[in-house]
Amino acid sequence: MEESCPVRLCVAQVHGPSVVVGAQPRNYRIGNARFNRVRVLGLCVQHIDTELKLEYQLVVPDDDQRLIEQGKKSLEIRLNAPPYSIIHVNDRIIINGKTSTKVVAVRKYARLESVLQTENVDALIPQRPGFLSVTAAVLRHYRQFFSSDEEEQSGLVVFELAVQSSSTPMSQPEWSPLVLRHLESNPDGCSAPDLRFAFPSLPLEDLMNILTNLQFDGLVIHVNNKYRSV
């Protein structure tokens, strides 16, 4: 069953859906495109310092998250197509909603074979079954994110990640204009789950407080279980 979720990226230079990568199969329609949740979930836009930065939510197996936190795994491969093709150096990727990483390098390849010949495989897949070759282990792990046909059509992108130390969470006043901007870009309105989907780093209690304050200020209304900008 497909669900509509009007998630859009509020950046003039970038056109198309905003997304987060996940690992649970579920189909979504975003705009006129359809995505499977095993690859796409949503994207969060945040103001960091004085510049507009992008924060991506990437879901990986728990073992991979642990290895990333330990600094043993620093490379991730994805398909060189949106949303991955718009990720740049210095963007931030949150692993499983918990581990904050910074993109320190982005390298693109035509085929997985080139990745294996060039990149540090131990940083890509540090733990692999002893009965599998390196190539077989990488294929087994990453085919969940892209097929061979997709690889041939779009190529691949490798992200080199550096784990960041814990930073001060954004405050409600910092989140509020982002939530309002998101509602303004979706005239049909958004339900609370839609907004949770669009801003996965924003705690639910903070989100509801922001929506209450926006309604109190006369900027947002709540009708038929959807929030709309006025």
Secondary structure as GFF3:
##gff-version 3
##sequence-region A 1 230
A	DSSP	beta_strand	3	4	.	.	.	ID=ss1
A	DSSP	beta_strand	27	30	.	.	.	ID=ss2
A	DSSP	beta_strand	33	36	.	.	.	ID=ss3
A	DSSP	beta_strand	43	48	.	.	.	ID=ss4
A	DSSP	beta_strand	51	58	.	.	.	ID=ss5
A	DSSP	alpha_helix	62	69	.	.	.	ID=ss6
A	DSSP	beta_strand	75	79	.	.	.	ID=ss7
A	DSSP	three_ten_helix	84	86	.	.	.	ID=ss8
A	DSSP	beta_strand	92	95	.	.	.	ID=ss9
A	DSSP	beta_strand	99	109	.	.	.	ID=ss10
A	DSSP	alpha_helix	112	118	.	.	.	ID=ss11
A	DSSP	alpha_helix	121	124	.	.	.	ID=ss12
A	DSSP	alpha_helix	134	142	.	.	.	ID=ss13
A	DSSP	alpha_helix	148	154	.	.	.	ID=ss14
A	DSSP	beta_strand	156	163	.	.	.	ID=ss15
A	DSSP	alpha_helix	172	184	.	.	.	ID=ss16
A	DSSP	alpha_helix	192	198	.	.	.	ID=ss17
A	DSSP	alpha_helix	204	216	.	.	.	ID=ss18
A	DSSP	beta_strand	220	223	.	.	.	ID=ss19
A	DSSP	beta_strand	226	229	.	.	.	ID=ss20
###
